[in-house]
Amino acid sequence: MLTQNDPFRSIDQWLNAFNSRSWTDTTAPIDAYRRGENVWVHMDLPGVAADSLDIDVERNNLTITAERSYSREEGDQIYFAERPQGKFRRQVNLGDGLDAEAIEADYHNGVLTLRIPVAEKAKARKIAINTVGSESDASAIEAHLSDG
């Protein structure tokens, strides 16, 4: 149901090993799982202000953008600068089995949580079997199905 839409992810991970200050999806871990009739997505975004978050859905592509920055003053003497900052973007393909119109989002303690309902057309359902009036007709259907 959910697929990542980033063909260059492994290249980004490799490059980030050399530049730990960049803000990419490797520094914003994501968990996604189905529980009952919903898919839950949790993304860690520590230090991101809620008003810098933006969530869009277009053609079943969920895009999350955010920005994290720290103010430094002129004359600051930097000893360590390892915390990533800047703009961040993550895309996930929802597929056809989720209801993109009914997504709910919550942001609490640096964790973005999305609840995405499973679409009605993707839910398991029983298929009624129509039978014709007599037992001989039903056995004819069974025989035909087992022959083919």
NORDALIN-V480803 format. One record per residue. N is the residue number from 1. RES is the residue in one small letter. PSI is psi as a letter, one per 30 degrees, with the letter a starting at -180 (NA if undefined). Layout:
# NORDALIN-V480803
n res psi
N RES PSI
N RES PSI
This chain:
# NORDALIN-V480803
n res psi
1 m e
2 l k
3 t k
4 q k
5 n i
6 d j
7 p f
8 f g
9 r e
10 s e
11 i e
12 d e
13 q e
14 w e
15 l e
16 n f
17 a f
18 f f
19 n i
20 s f
21 r f
22 s l
23 w j
24 t a
25 d f
26 t f
27 t g
28 a i
29 p l
30 i k
31 d k
32 a k
33 y l
34 r k
35 r j
36 g b
37 e g
38 n l
39 v k
40 w k
41 v k
42 h k
43 m k
44 d k
45 l i
46 p k
47 g g
48 v k
49 a k
50 a e
51 d f
52 s f
53 l k
54 d k
55 i k
56 d k
57 v k
58 e k
59 r h
60 n g
61 n j
62 l k
63 t k
64 i k
65 t k
66 a l
67 e k
68 r k
69 s l
70 y k
71 s k
72 r k
73 e l
74 e k
75 g f
76 d k
77 q j
78 i k
79 y e
80 f k
81 a i
82 e f
83 r k
84 p k
85 q l
86 g a
87 k k
88 f k
89 r k
90 r k
91 q k
92 v k
93 n k
94 l f
95 g a
96 d f
97 g g
98 l l
99 d j
100 a f
101 e f
102 a g
103 i k
104 e k
105 a k
106 d k
107 y j
108 h k
109 n h
110 g g
111 v k
112 l k
113 t k
114 l k
115 r j
116 i j
117 p k
118 v k
119 a k
120 e e
121 k f
122 a f
123 k k
124 a k
125 r l
126 k k
127 i k
128 a k
129 i j
130 n k
131 t k
132 v l
133 g e
134 s l
135 e e
136 s e
137 d e
138 a e
139 s f
140 a e
141 i e
142 e e
143 a e
144 h e
145 l e
146 s f
147 d e
148 g NA
